[in-house]
């Protein structure tokens, strides 16, 4: 488990469902809590990666109003 946590902290591994269950048991927080942290990280990472592309995409109101 220690190796797995080290890999997560270094960004080399994601928090998967099995890891979330292990962390939940150890720390007393729900597995959903740990998966939520991973989801937030993934969203922010993708926002950074796709920000330029997303800024070029029209919004629904812009397309419908045209």
Long-range contacts (C-beta under 8 A, 24 or more apart in sequence): 1-26, 14-38, 14-42
